[in-house]
Amino acid sequence: MGVLENKARARLFYKYLSKVYDRVNPFIWNEEMRDEALEMLDIQQGDRVLDVGCGTGFGTEGLLRYTDDVHGLDQSIHQMQKAWEKFGKNDEVRFYRGDAERLPFADDAFDVIWSSGSIEYWPNPVTALEEFRRVVKPGNKVLVVGPDDPKSGVFQKLADAIMLFYDEEEADRMFEAAGFVDIEHHILQRQPGSPRAIVTIARVPEE
């Protein structure tokens, strides 16, 4: 388990990163990549969407272009404070402080879940994905963005020592273990040589 796959350390990390997150993030996960991923989902106006690990609201901002029923959850109060500056505490978006592995929502509460830049910090990814399946309506989709495995010896070992990096094979294993079907993956990259993001879309089975 990587150093930041610990909730207390991740919260401390984001206490300081939140101050510069919106300036740093575009070098790794920019608007073009976010918007391309959003187009992979068929979000309709009126869909109830949950943004897990919403952080400062970068993904949330994109979701609001599709529906006005967006909910954001994050464990870092410092990240959420930045999001509140953009959207208000409960104006455009309803925010919750919470844990991806213990979502504070009823079964089948959402039409879609979006999560970008969060899975790499979850100590138990399959547990969180099982929660995603629980709160999304049967037949509907979730989309998760995480860091693609660098697949180079030294950097791979360094990356895995910090947080979760994974490839399509590992993503298949995690999503299948959580009970998802119709799993597909897309690799997005800001430019050649920059860090790659793995976008996984999967569907909750019909009842």
MDTraj code that builds the backbone (N, CA, C; nanometers):
import mdtraj as md
import numpy as np

residues = "MET GLY VAL LEU GLU ASN LYS ALA ARG ALA ARG LEU PHE TYR LYS TYR LEU SER LYS VAL TYR ASP ARG VAL ASN PRO PHE ILE TRP ASN GLU GLU MET ARG ASP GLU ALA LEU GLU MET LEU ASP ILE GLN GLN GLY ASP ARG VAL LEU ASP VAL GLY CYS GLY THR GLY PHE GLY THR GLU GLY LEU LEU ARG TYR THR ASP ASP VAL HIS GLY LEU ASP GLN SER ILE HIS GLN MET GLN LYS ALA TRP GLU LYS PHE GLY LYS ASN ASP GLU VAL ARG PHE TYR ARG GLY ASP ALA GLU ARG LEU PRO PHE ALA ASP ASP ALA PHE ASP VAL ILE TRP SER SER GLY SER ILE GLU TYR TRP PRO ASN PRO VAL THR ALA LEU GLU GLU PHE ARG ARG VAL VAL LYS PRO GLY ASN LYS VAL LEU VAL VAL GLY PRO ASP ASP PRO LYS SER GLY VAL PHE GLN LYS LEU ALA ASP ALA ILE MET LEU PHE TYR ASP GLU GLU GLU ALA ASP ARG MET PHE GLU ALA ALA GLY PHE VAL ASP ILE GLU HIS HIS ILE LEU GLN ARG GLN PRO GLY SER PRO ARG ALA ILE VAL THR ILE ALA ARG VAL PRO GLU GLU".split()
xyz = np.array([
    [0.0849, -0.1203, 0.0000],
    [0.0000, 0.0000, 0.0000],
    [0.0877, 0.1242, 0.0000],
    [0.0550, 0.2212, -0.0854],
    [0.1343, 0.3427, -0.0949],
    [0.1163, 0.4341, 0.0256],
    [0.2112, 0.5247, 0.0414],
    [0.2103, 0.6165, 0.1555],
    [0.0785, 0.6941, 0.1658],
    [0.0247, 0.7378, 0.0510],
    [-0.0968, 0.8196, 0.0536],
    [-0.2250, 0.7381, 0.0477],
    [-0.2143, 0.6036, 0.0435],
    [-0.3329, 0.5193, 0.0531],
    [-0.3663, 0.4981, 0.2011],
    [-0.3663, 0.6064, 0.2710],
    [-0.3981, 0.6132, 0.4138],
    [-0.4788, 0.7401, 0.4312],
    [-0.5968, 0.7292, 0.4884],
    [-0.6895, 0.8418, 0.4874],
    [-0.6377, 0.9621, 0.5641],
    [-0.5733, 0.9383, 0.6770],
    [-0.5225, 1.0497, 0.7571],
    [-0.4098, 1.1217, 0.6821],
    [-0.3179, 1.0447, 0.6221],
    [-0.2080, 1.1073, 0.5484],
    [-0.2594, 1.1785, 0.4237],
    [-0.3591, 1.1186, 0.3584],
    [-0.4153, 1.1829, 0.2390],
    [-0.4820, 1.3152, 0.2755],
    [-0.5528, 1.3187, 0.3886],
    [-0.6158, 1.4450, 0.4322],
    [-0.5107, 1.5515, 0.4599],
    [-0.4010, 1.5123, 0.5250],
    [-0.2933, 1.6073, 0.5541],
    [-0.2291, 1.6557, 0.4246],
    [-0.2069, 1.5637, 0.3316],
    [-0.1498, 1.5982, 0.2016],
    [-0.2352, 1.7029, 0.1313],
    [-0.3664, 1.6823, 0.1296],
    [-0.4550, 1.7751, 0.0593],
    [-0.4780, 1.9051, 0.1367],
    [-0.4484, 1.9064, 0.2650],
    [-0.4556, 2.0325, 0.3388],
    [-0.3632, 2.1352, 0.2756],
    [-0.2466, 2.0897, 0.2319],
    [-0.1487, 2.1798, 0.1717],
    [-0.1637, 2.1876, 0.0195],
    [-0.1943, 2.0736, -0.0440],
    [-0.2101, 2.0757, -0.1887],
    [-0.3288, 2.1608, -0.2324],
    [-0.4315, 2.1694, -0.1483],
    [-0.5509, 2.2465, -0.1843],
    [-0.5181, 2.3921, -0.2174],
    [-0.4089, 2.4428, -0.1597],
    [-0.3714, 2.5832, -0.1821],
    [-0.3268, 2.6077, -0.3264],
    [-0.2739, 2.5033, -0.3917],
    [-0.2207, 2.5209, -0.5276],
    [-0.2827, 2.4217, -0.6271],
    [-0.3788, 2.3433, -0.5821],
    [-0.4312, 2.2326, -0.6628],
    [-0.4788, 2.2780, -0.8010],
    [-0.5550, 2.3865, -0.8045],
    [-0.6125, 2.4303, -0.9322],
    [-0.5071, 2.4836, -1.0288],
    [-0.3889, 2.5158, -0.9774],
    [-0.2802, 2.5592, -1.0661],
    [-0.1966, 2.4410, -1.1140],
    [-0.1872, 2.3382, -1.0300],
    [-0.1058, 2.2209, -1.0629],
    [-0.1824, 2.1214, -1.1497],
    [-0.3094, 2.1036, -1.1198],
    [-0.3896, 2.0000, -1.1833],
    [-0.3875, 2.0019, -1.3373],
    [-0.3937, 2.1194, -1.4027],
    [-0.3977, 2.1201, -1.5493],
    [-0.2771, 2.0556, -1.6172],
    [-0.1656, 2.0401, -1.5459],
    [-0.0493, 1.9754, -1.6051],
    [-0.0655, 1.8234, -1.6106],
    [-0.1659, 1.7714, -1.5373],
    [-0.1880, 1.6267, -1.5305],
    [-0.3248, 1.5887, -1.5866],
    [-0.4261, 1.6632, -1.5467],
    [-0.5650, 1.6321, -1.5829],
    [-0.6317, 1.7646, -1.6176],
    [-0.6352, 1.7973, -1.7469],
    [-0.6801, 1.9290, -1.7880],
    [-0.8256, 1.9273, -1.8364],
    [-0.8752, 2.0432, -1.8770],
    [-1.0156, 2.0542, -1.9175],
    [-1.0466, 1.9678, -2.0385],
    [-0.9548, 1.9621, -2.1338],
    [-0.9790, 1.8832, -2.2540],
    [-0.9950, 1.7356, -2.2198],
    [-0.9105, 1.6848, -2.1313],
    [-0.9198, 1.5449, -2.0897],
    [-1.0490, 1.5207, -2.0129],
    [-1.0803, 1.6112, -1.9212],
    [-1.2053, 1.5986, -1.8444],
    [-1.3261, 1.5973, -1.9368],
    [-1.3279, 1.6900, -2.0314],
    [-1.4441, 1.7005, -2.1198],
    [-1.4571, 1.5787, -2.2109],
    [-1.3429, 1.5238, -2.2524],
    [-1.3481, 1.4022, -2.3346],
    [-1.4058, 1.2866, -2.2537],
    [-1.3662, 1.2768, -2.1270],
    [-1.4202, 1.1712, -2.0419],
    [-1.5699, 1.1908, -2.0179],
    [-1.6113, 1.3144, -1.9971],
    [-1.7535, 1.3420, -1.9735],
    [-1.8393, 1.3015, -2.0929],
    [-1.7851, 1.3161, -2.2126],
    [-1.8600, 1.2791, -2.3318],
    [-1.8828, 1.1288, -2.3419],
    [-1.8053, 1.0513, -2.2669],
    [-1.8227, 0.9061, -2.2672],
    [-1.9456, 0.8637, -2.1882],
    [-1.9971, 0.9521, -2.1062],
    [-2.1177, 0.9236, -2.0285],
    [-2.2382, 0.9891, -2.0956],
    [-2.3495, 0.9243, -2.0870],
    [-2.4720, 0.9789, -2.1456],
    [-2.5538, 1.0452, -2.0351],
    [-2.4994, 1.1547, -1.9797],
    [-2.5691, 1.2247, -1.8717],
    [-2.6783, 1.3119, -1.9313],
    [-2.7975, 1.2984, -1.8773],
    [-2.9119, 1.3754, -1.9245],
    [-2.9502, 1.4814, -1.8221],
    [-3.0073, 1.5914, -1.8696],
    [-3.0558, 1.6952, -1.7784],
    [-3.1555, 1.6321, -1.6808],
    [-3.1343, 1.6582, -1.5535],
    [-3.2197, 1.6006, -1.4511],
    [-3.1633, 1.4765, -1.3863],
    [-3.0591, 1.4172, -1.4459],
    [-2.9946, 1.3030, -1.3824],
    [-2.9320, 1.3464, -1.2504],
    [-2.9451, 1.2616, -1.1510],
    [-2.8835, 1.2874, -1.0202],
    [-2.7436, 1.2256, -1.0216],
    [-2.6420, 1.3099, -1.0151],
    [-2.5036, 1.2655, -1.0334],
    [-2.4232, 1.2919, -0.9066],
    [-2.3441, 1.1935, -0.8663],
    [-2.2548, 1.2068, -0.7516],
    [-2.1113, 1.2134, -0.7998],
    [-2.0379, 1.3149, -0.7537],
    [-1.8957, 1.3316, -0.7821],
    [-1.8193, 1.2891, -0.6570],
    [-1.7598, 1.1698, -0.6603],
    [-1.6890, 1.1162, -0.5440],
    [-1.5428, 1.1591, -0.5497],
    [-1.4973, 1.2223, -0.4405],
    [-1.3640, 1.2805, -0.4405],
    [-1.3639, 1.4081, -0.5220],
    [-1.4664, 1.4898, -0.4998],
    [-1.4875, 1.6094, -0.5836],
    [-1.3780, 1.7132, -0.5688],
    [-1.3037, 1.7107, -0.4578],
    [-1.1938, 1.8043, -0.4397],
    [-1.2371, 1.9485, -0.4526],
    [-1.1648, 2.0243, -0.5315],
    [-1.1941, 2.1673, -0.5485],
    [-1.3066, 2.1928, -0.6483],
    [-1.3612, 2.0858, -0.7061],
    [-1.4765, 2.1013, -0.7950],
    [-1.4435, 2.1064, -0.9428],
    [-1.3263, 2.0572, -0.9820],
    [-1.2887, 2.0608, -1.1234],
    [-1.3806, 1.9719, -1.2076],
    [-1.4015, 1.8491, -1.1623],
    [-1.4946, 1.7609, -1.2317],
    [-1.6375, 1.8066, -1.2161],
    [-1.6702, 1.8570, -1.0993],
    [-1.8053, 1.9053, -1.0696],
    [-1.8479, 2.0122, -1.1690],
    [-1.7558, 2.1014, -1.1995],
    [-1.7840, 2.2095, -1.2939],
    [-1.8256, 2.1544, -1.4299],
    [-1.7583, 2.0497, -1.4744],
    [-1.7942, 1.9880, -1.6008],
    [-1.9294, 1.9190, -1.5943],
    [-1.9581, 1.8532, -1.4830],
    [-2.0865, 1.7826, -1.4673],
    [-2.2046, 1.8788, -1.4740],
    [-2.1856, 1.9994, -1.4230],
    [-2.2944, 2.0977, -1.4212],
    [-2.3362, 2.1417, -1.5607],
    [-2.2552, 2.1137, -1.6603],
    [-2.2940, 2.1455, -1.7980],
    [-2.4013, 2.0496, -1.8495],
    [-2.4146, 1.9362, -1.7819],
    [-2.5073, 1.8324, -1.8277],
    [-2.6352, 1.8257, -1.7442],
    [-2.6236, 1.8493, -1.6155],
    [-2.7391, 1.8385, -1.5269],
    [-2.7232, 1.9360, -1.4110],
    [-2.8349, 1.9800, -1.3559],
    [-2.8277, 2.0720, -1.2417],
    [-2.8480, 1.9995, -1.1088],
    [-2.8464, 1.8646, -1.1125],
    [-2.8628, 1.7864, -0.9899],
    [-2.7317, 1.7141, -0.9597],
    [-2.6315, 1.7924, -0.9167],
    [-2.4971, 1.7398, -0.8920],
    [-2.4665, 1.7439, -0.7432],
    [-2.4076, 1.6365, -0.6937],
    [-2.3717, 1.6228, -0.5530],
    [-2.2230, 1.5895, -0.5438],
    [-2.1520, 1.6549, -0.4528],
    [-2.0089, 1.6337, -0.4400],
    [-1.9721, 1.5816, -0.3029],
    [-1.8851, 1.4801, -0.2992],
    [-1.8405, 1.4221, -0.1721],
    [-1.6887, 1.4188, -0.1697],
    [-1.6306, 1.4574, -0.0555],
    [-1.4860, 1.4512, -0.0389],
    [-1.4547, 1.4367, 0.1086],
    [-1.3394, 1.3751, 0.1390],
    [-1.3003, 1.3614, 0.2787],
    [-1.2163, 1.4797, 0.3273],
    [-1.1676, 1.5627, 0.2339],
    [-1.0803, 1.6744, 0.2708],
    [-1.1607, 1.8038, 0.2835],
    [-1.1708, 1.8554, 0.4022],
    [-1.2428, 1.9804, 0.4240],
    [-1.1727, 2.0953, 0.3530],
    [-1.0413, 2.0883, 0.3398],
    [-0.9665, 2.1967, 0.2756],
    [-0.9935, 2.2006, 0.1250],
    [-1.0033, 2.0844, 0.0633],
    [-1.0401, 2.0801, -0.0779],
    [-1.1828, 2.1308, -0.0977],
    [-1.2731, 2.0886, -0.0112],
    [-1.4133, 2.1285, -0.0244],
    [-1.4319, 2.2783, -0.0042],
    [-1.3510, 2.3369, 0.0805],
    [-1.3616, 2.4815, 0.1006],
    [-1.3332, 2.5565, -0.0296],
    [-1.2407, 2.5042, -0.1088],
    [-1.2133, 2.5649, -0.2399],
    [-1.3335, 2.5480, -0.3321],
    [-1.3994, 2.4328, -0.3245],
    [-1.5190, 2.4107, -0.4063],
    [-1.6322, 2.5029, -0.3627],
    [-1.6468, 2.5254, -0.2324],
    [-1.7521, 2.6142, -0.1822],
    [-1.7329, 2.7561, -0.2352],
    [-1.6059, 2.7968, -0.2516],
    [-1.5795, 2.9306, -0.3051],
    [-1.6329, 2.9435, -0.4486],
    [-1.6357, 2.8326, -0.5211],
    [-1.6830, 2.8347, -0.6595],
    [-1.8347, 2.8235, -0.6696],
    [-1.8923, 2.7358, -0.5878],
    [-2.0328, 2.6996, -0.6066],
    [-2.1235, 2.7346, -0.4887],
    [-2.0657, 2.7799, -0.3768],
    [-2.1441, 2.7942, -0.2549],
    [-2.1566, 2.6591, -0.1875],
    [-2.1890, 2.6594, -0.0584],
    [-2.1962, 2.5321, 0.0146],
    [-2.3100, 2.4437, -0.0351],
    [-2.4240, 2.5033, -0.0610],
    [-2.5388, 2.4263, -0.1067],
    [-2.6219, 2.5061, -0.2060],
    [-2.5537, 2.5808, -0.2917],
    [-2.6240, 2.6605, -0.3922],
    [-2.6392, 2.5805, -0.5215],
    [-2.5329, 2.5765, -0.6018],
    [-2.5382, 2.4997, -0.7266],
    [-2.5208, 2.3497, -0.7034],
    [-2.4463, 2.3145, -0.5990],
    [-2.4106, 2.1755, -0.5729],
    [-2.4364, 2.1451, -0.4257],
    [-2.4830, 2.0245, -0.3966],
    [-2.4976, 1.9792, -0.2581],
    [-2.3704, 1.9039, -0.2206],
    [-2.3009, 1.9499, -0.1181],
    [-2.1741, 1.8889, -0.0782],
    [-2.1891, 1.8072, 0.0497],
    [-2.1066, 1.7015, 0.0574],
    [-2.1036, 1.6137, 0.1741],
    [-1.9572, 1.5828, 0.2052],
    [-1.9246, 1.5819, 0.3324],
    [-1.7925, 1.5337, 0.3705],
    [-1.8071, 1.3858, 0.4043],
    [-1.7328, 1.3030, 0.3336],
    [-1.7520, 1.1607, 0.3543],
    [-1.6439, 1.0770, 0.2891],
    [-1.6619, 0.9474, 0.2997],
    [-1.5629, 0.8473, 0.2635],
    [-1.6165, 0.7631, 0.1482],
    [-1.5355, 0.7463, 0.0445],
    [-1.5777, 0.6666, -0.0712],
    [-1.6106, 0.5226, -0.0333],
    [-1.5495, 0.4732, 0.0729],
    [-1.5718, 0.3350, 0.1131],
    [-1.6951, 0.3188, 0.2019],
    [-1.7547, 0.4292, 0.2419],
    [-1.8771, 0.4251, 0.3243],
    [-1.9666, 0.5411, 0.2819],
    [-2.0267, 0.5303, 0.1655],
    [-2.1055, 0.6410, 0.1119],
    [-2.2328, 0.6619, 0.1947],
    [-2.2601, 0.7866, 0.2330],
    [-2.3749, 0.8149, 0.3198],
    [-2.5053, 0.8333, 0.2424],
    [-2.5366, 0.7370, 0.1554],
    [-2.6548, 0.7487, 0.0709],
    [-2.7284, 0.6161, 0.0661],
    [-2.8572, 0.6249, 0.0344],
    [-2.9405, 0.5057, 0.0234],
    [-2.9081, 0.4276, -0.1033],
    [-2.9495, 0.3045, -0.1077],
    [-2.9349, 0.2235, -0.2282],
    [-3.0051, 0.2912, -0.3462],
    [-2.9463, 0.2790, -0.4649],
    [-3.0072, 0.3280, -0.5896],
    [-3.0388, 0.4779, -0.5853],
    [-2.9553, 0.5541, -0.5154],
    [-2.9838, 0.6970, -0.4948],
    [-2.9441, 0.7846, -0.6134],
    [-2.8564, 0.7349, -0.7019],
    [-2.8030, 0.8192, -0.8096],
    [-2.8179, 0.7524, -0.9453],
    [-2.8232, 0.8377, -1.0475],
    [-2.8266, 0.7890, -1.1848],
    [-2.6865, 0.7615, -1.2380],
    [-2.5881, 0.8388, -1.1916],
    [-2.4506, 0.8284, -1.2409],
    [-2.3549, 0.8617, -1.1266],
    [-2.2408, 0.7939, -1.1243],
    [-2.1294, 0.8368, -1.0384],
    [-2.0101, 0.8690, -1.1269],
    [-1.9496, 0.9833, -1.0972],
    [-1.8238, 1.0265, -1.1589],
    [-1.7205, 1.0377, -1.0468],
    [-1.6002, 0.9901, -1.0724],
    [-1.4933, 1.0045, -0.9736],
    [-1.3612, 1.0195, -1.0473],
    [-1.2956, 1.1330, -1.0313],
    [-1.1673, 1.1570, -1.0987],
    [-1.0619, 1.1987, -0.9969],
    [-0.9470, 1.1311, -1.0019],
    [-0.8367, 1.1673, -0.9136],
    [-0.8592, 1.1309, -0.7690],
    [-0.9341, 1.0237, -0.7456],
    [-0.9634, 0.9840, -0.6083],
    [-0.9240, 0.8403, -0.5781],
    [-0.9462, 0.7489, -0.6730],
    [-0.9250, 0.6063, -0.6484],
    [-0.7831, 0.5759, -0.6008],
    [-0.6866, 0.6549, -0.6451],
    [-0.5479, 0.6258, -0.6092],
    [-0.5205, 0.6408, -0.4591],
    [-0.6134, 0.7041, -0.3861],
    [-0.5961, 0.7240, -0.2414],
    [-0.6805, 0.6269, -0.1582],
    [-0.7611, 0.5436, -0.2213],
    [-0.8482, 0.4544, -0.1448],
    [-0.7706, 0.3335, -0.0946],
    [-0.7701, 0.3089, 0.0351],
    [-0.7022, 0.1891, 0.0866],
    [-0.7628, 0.0595, 0.0331],
    [-0.8954, 0.0598, 0.0103],
    [-0.9657, -0.0602, -0.0350],
    [-1.0532, -0.0262, -0.1560],
    [-0.9937, -0.0196, -0.2755],
    [-1.0693, 0.0233, -0.3934],
    [-1.1935, -0.0604, -0.4222],
    [-1.1846, -0.1912, -0.4047],
    [-1.3005, -0.2761, -0.4345],
    [-1.4165, -0.2442, -0.3408],
    [-1.3855, -0.2160, -0.2146],
    [-1.4903, -0.1782, -0.1195],
    [-1.5617, -0.0519, -0.1652],
    [-1.4849, 0.0472, -0.2101],
    [-1.5451, 0.1714, -0.2590],
    [-1.6281, 0.1454, -0.3841],
    [-1.5770, 0.0635, -0.4747],
    [-1.6515, 0.0340, -0.5969],
    [-1.7804, -0.0433, -0.5661],
    [-1.7778, -0.1268, -0.4657],
    [-1.9010, -0.1947, -0.4227],
    [-2.0035, -0.0933, -0.3728],
    [-1.9549, 0.0102, -0.3052],
    [-2.0436, 0.1175, -0.2610],
    [-2.1004, 0.1940, -0.3809],
    [-2.0165, 0.2169, -0.4813],
    [-2.0657, 0.2818, -0.6034],
    [-2.1807, 0.2001, -0.6629],
    [-2.1595, 0.0692, -0.6733],
    [-2.2627, -0.0172, -0.7317],
    [-2.3907, -0.0125, -0.6486],
    [-2.3753, -0.0042, -0.5175],
    [-2.4924, -0.0015, -0.4293],
    [-2.5773, 0.1227, -0.4498],
    [-2.5144, 0.2385, -0.4677],
    [-2.5922, 0.3639, -0.4691],
    [-2.6320, 0.4094, -0.6096],
    [-2.5847, 0.3390, -0.7129],
    [-2.6248, 0.3722, -0.8501],
    [-2.7377, 0.2783, -0.8934],
    [-2.8339, 0.3325, -0.9622],
    [-2.9497, 0.2549, -1.0057],
    [-2.9083, 0.1414, -1.0992],
    [-2.9738, 0.0270, -1.0891],
    [-2.9423, -0.0857, -1.1775],
    [-2.9483, -0.0461, -1.3244],
    [-2.8502, -0.0937, -1.3995],
    [-2.8428, -0.0643, -1.5415],
    [-2.7690, 0.0633, -1.5751],
    [-2.7365, 0.1429, -1.4745],
    [-2.6707, 0.2716, -1.4989],
    [-2.5193, 0.2614, -1.4803],
    [-2.4487, 0.3722, -1.5103],
    [-2.3030, 0.3667, -1.5224],
    [-2.2294, 0.4472, -1.4157],
    [-2.1053, 0.4054, -1.3952],
    [-2.0091, 0.4831, -1.3171],
    [-1.8872, 0.5066, -1.4054],
    [-1.8174, 0.6171, -1.3790],
    [-1.6928, 0.6469, -1.4493],
    [-1.5878, 0.6839, -1.3461],
    [-1.4738, 0.6171, -1.3536],
    [-1.3652, 0.6399, -1.2578],
    [-1.2371, 0.6710, -1.3346],
    [-1.1715, 0.7799, -1.2964],
    [-1.0440, 0.8198, -1.3569],
    [-0.9339, 0.8017, -1.2535],
    [-0.8291, 0.7314, -1.2929],
    [-0.7149, 0.7134, -1.2039],
    [-0.5851, 0.7208, -1.2814],
    [-0.4714, 0.7072, -1.2124],
    [-0.3407, 0.7152, -1.2798],
    [-0.3026, 0.5815, -1.3427],
    [-0.2738, 0.5845, -1.4717],
    [-0.2342, 0.4638, -1.5426],
    [-0.0957, 0.4185, -1.4961],
    [-0.0779, 0.2883, -1.4867],
    [0.0500, 0.2299, -1.4462],
    [0.1611, 0.2768, -1.5406],
    [0.2689, 0.3370, -1.4878],
    [0.3761, 0.3885, -1.5743],
    [0.4543, 0.2805, -1.6478],
    [0.4527, 0.1572, -1.5968],
    [0.5162, 0.0430, -1.6641],
    [0.6642, 0.0644, -1.6952],
    [0.7324, 0.1335, -1.6089],
    [0.8782, 0.1442, -1.6212],
    [0.9360, 0.1173, -1.4836],
    [1.0315, 0.0255, -1.4779],
    [1.0811, -0.0295, -1.3536],
    [1.0954, 0.0638, -1.2359],
    [1.1888, 0.1594, -1.2435],
    [1.2188, 0.2457, -1.1297],
    [1.1004, 0.3347, -1.0962],
    [1.0425, 0.4003, -1.1995],
    [0.9305, 0.4909, -1.1733],
    [0.8090, 0.4154, -1.1216],
    [0.7881, 0.2936, -1.1715],
    [0.6742, 0.2139, -1.1263],
    [0.6856, 0.1843, -0.9767],
    [0.8049, 0.1459, -0.9322],
    [0.8248, 0.1167, -0.7904],
    [0.8040, 0.2419, -0.7064],
    [0.8539, 0.3558, -0.7550],
    [0.8363, 0.4814, -0.6827],
    [0.6885, 0.5193, -0.6773],
    [0.6189, 0.5055, -0.7909],
    [0.4771, 0.5400, -0.7968],
    [0.3960, 0.4547, -0.7006],
    [0.4206, 0.3229, -0.7030],
    [0.3438, 0.2327, -0.6173],
    [0.3727, 0.2559, -0.4694],
    [0.4885, 0.3124, -0.4384],
    [0.5207, 0.3423, -0.2992],
    [0.4429, 0.4630, -0.2483],
    [0.3885, 0.5430, -0.3411],
    [0.3170, 0.6643, -0.3025],
    [0.1663, 0.6428, -0.3007],
    [0.1126, 0.5832, -0.4080],
    [-0.0327, 0.5666, -0.4192],
    [-0.0608, 0.4543, -0.5181],
    [-0.1872, 0.4294, -0.5438],
    [-0.2269, 0.3237, -0.6355],
    [-0.2126, 0.3676, -0.7809],
    [-0.1337, 0.2941, -0.8579],
    [-0.1288, 0.3056, -1.0031],
    [-0.1725, 0.1703, -1.0578],
    [-0.2490, 0.1691, -1.1661],
    [-0.3003, 0.0410, -1.2137],
    [-0.3197, 0.0448, -1.3648],
    [-0.3278, -0.0736, -1.4239],
    [-0.3488, -0.0846, -1.5685],
    [-0.4877, -0.1415, -1.5961],
    [-0.5161, -0.1675, -1.7231],
    [-0.6489, -0.2153, -1.7601],
    [-0.6795, -0.3514, -1.6982],
    [-0.5809, -0.4366, -1.6915],
    [-0.6023, -0.5690, -1.6325],
    [-0.6414, -0.5580, -1.4855],
    [-0.5716, -0.4732, -1.4127],
    [-0.6037, -0.4539, -1.2710],
    [-0.7389, -0.3857, -1.2540],
    [-0.7698, -0.2901, -1.3430],
    [-0.9010, -0.2247, -1.3366],
    [-1.0117, -0.3267, -1.3605],
    [-0.9933, -0.4149, -1.4568],
    [-1.0922, -0.5212, -1.4802],
    [-1.1136, -0.6032, -1.3535],
    [-1.0048, -0.6412, -1.2901],
    [-1.0151, -0.7231, -1.1692],
    [-1.0943, -0.6522, -1.0616],
    [-1.0649, -0.5223, -1.0387],
    [-1.1313, -0.4477, -0.9328],
    [-1.2805, -0.4300, -0.9624],
    [-1.3124, -0.3912, -1.0837],
    [-1.4518, -0.3654, -1.1175],
    [-1.5335, -0.4945, -1.1234],
    [-1.4735, -0.6034, -1.1719],
    [-1.5440, -0.7320, -1.1725],
    [-1.5673, -0.7811, -1.0308],
    [-1.4672, -0.7644, -0.9442],
    [-1.4829, -0.8062, -0.8049],
    [-1.5935, -0.7287, -0.7352],
    [-1.6146, -0.6039, -0.7782],
    [-1.7195, -0.5199, -0.7191],
    [-1.8558, -0.5464, -0.7813],
    [-1.8604, -0.6311, -0.8837],
    [-1.9887, -0.6701, -0.9401],
    [-2.0356, -0.5929, -1.0611],
    [-1.9453, -0.5187, -1.1268],
    [-1.9831, -0.4413, -1.2450],
    [-1.9741, -0.5265, -1.3713],
    [-2.0439, -0.4814, -1.4755],
    [-2.0403, -0.5476, -1.6061],
    [-2.0129, -0.4421, -1.7139],
    [-1.9914, -0.4891, -1.8364],
    [-1.9680, -0.3998, -1.9517],
    [-1.8577, -0.2982, -1.9207],
    [-1.7444, -0.3496, -1.8764],
    [-1.6324, -0.2646, -1.8337],
    [-1.5467, -0.2275, -1.9547],
    [-1.5185, -0.0988, -1.9687],
    [-1.4324, -0.0530, -2.0777],
    [-1.3353, 0.0526, -2.0265],
    [-1.2219, 0.0639, -2.0965],
    [-1.1153, 0.1543, -2.0519],
    [-1.0690, 0.2434, -2.1672],
    [-1.0283, 0.3640, -2.1310],
    [-0.9735, 0.4591, -2.2266],
    [-0.8532, 0.5269, -2.1615],
    [-0.7462, 0.5421, -2.2368],
    [-0.6267, 0.6101, -2.1863],
    [-0.6248, 0.7523, -2.2415],
    [-0.6151, 0.8504, -2.1519],
    [-0.6077, 0.9907, -2.1903],
    [-0.4752, 1.0490, -2.1422],
    [-0.4221, 1.1422, -2.2214],
    [-0.2914, 1.2004, -2.1904],
    [-0.2873, 1.3435, -2.2412],
    [-0.2352, 1.4331, -2.1595],
    [-0.2296, 1.5749, -2.1987],
    [-0.1421, 1.5935, -2.3209],
    [-0.0262, 1.5294, -2.3216],
    [0.0658, 1.5346, -2.4351],
    [0.1622, 1.4180, -2.4212],
    [0.2286, 1.3773, -2.5302],
    [0.3227, 1.2661, -2.5205],
    [0.4273, 1.2911, -2.4113],
    [0.4477, 1.1900, -2.3299],
    [0.5456, 1.2017, -2.2225],
    [0.4877, 1.2473, -2.0903],
    [0.3656, 1.3015, -2.0908],
    [0.3027, 1.3451, -1.9652],
    [0.2321, 1.2264, -1.9000],
    [0.1980, 1.2365, -1.7708],
    [0.1291, 1.1253, -1.7042],
    [-0.0006, 1.0887, -1.7747],
    [-0.0288, 0.9601, -1.7784],
    [-0.1484, 0.9102, -1.8455],
    [-0.2583, 0.8814, -1.7431],
    [-0.3798, 0.9075, -1.7822],
    [-0.4957, 0.8758, -1.6987],
    [-0.5687, 0.7576, -1.7600],
    [-0.6154, 0.6673, -1.6762],
    [-0.6977, 0.5564, -1.7217],
    [-0.8415, 0.5850, -1.6809],
    [-0.9305, 0.5891, -1.7800],
    [-1.0714, 0.6157, -1.7582],
    [-1.1472, 0.4846, -1.7732],
    [-1.2147, 0.4431, -1.6692],
    [-1.2925, 0.3188, -1.6721],
    [-1.4401, 0.3506, -1.6592],
    [-1.5184, 0.2972, -1.7507],
    [-1.6634, 0.3094, -1.7458],
    [-1.7205, 0.1697, -1.7272],
    [-1.8132, 0.1545, -1.6349],
    [-1.8723, 0.0248, -1.6091],
    [-2.0198, 0.0435, -1.5719],
    [-2.0948, -0.0637, -1.5888],
    [-2.2387, -0.0578, -1.5670],
    [-2.2800, -0.1457, -1.4505],
    [-2.3761, -0.0961, -1.3724],
    [-2.4366, -0.1756, -1.2653],
    [-2.5312, -0.2766, -1.3305],
    [-2.5217, -0.4036, -1.2946],
    [-2.6104, -0.5024, -1.3573],
    [-2.7575, -0.4702, -1.3350],
    [-2.8401, -0.5106, -1.4300],
    [-2.9846, -0.4993, -1.4127],
    [-3.0279, -0.5943, -1.3011],
    [-3.1339, -0.5589, -1.2344],
    [-3.1848, -0.6463, -1.1280],
    [-3.2434, -0.7730, -1.1891],
])
top = md.Topology()
chain = top.add_chain()
for i, resn in enumerate(residues, 1):
    res = top.add_residue(resn, chain, resSeq=i)
    for name in ("N", "CA", "C"):
        top.add_atom(name, md.element.get_by_symbol(name[0]), res)
traj = md.Trajectory(xyz[None], top)
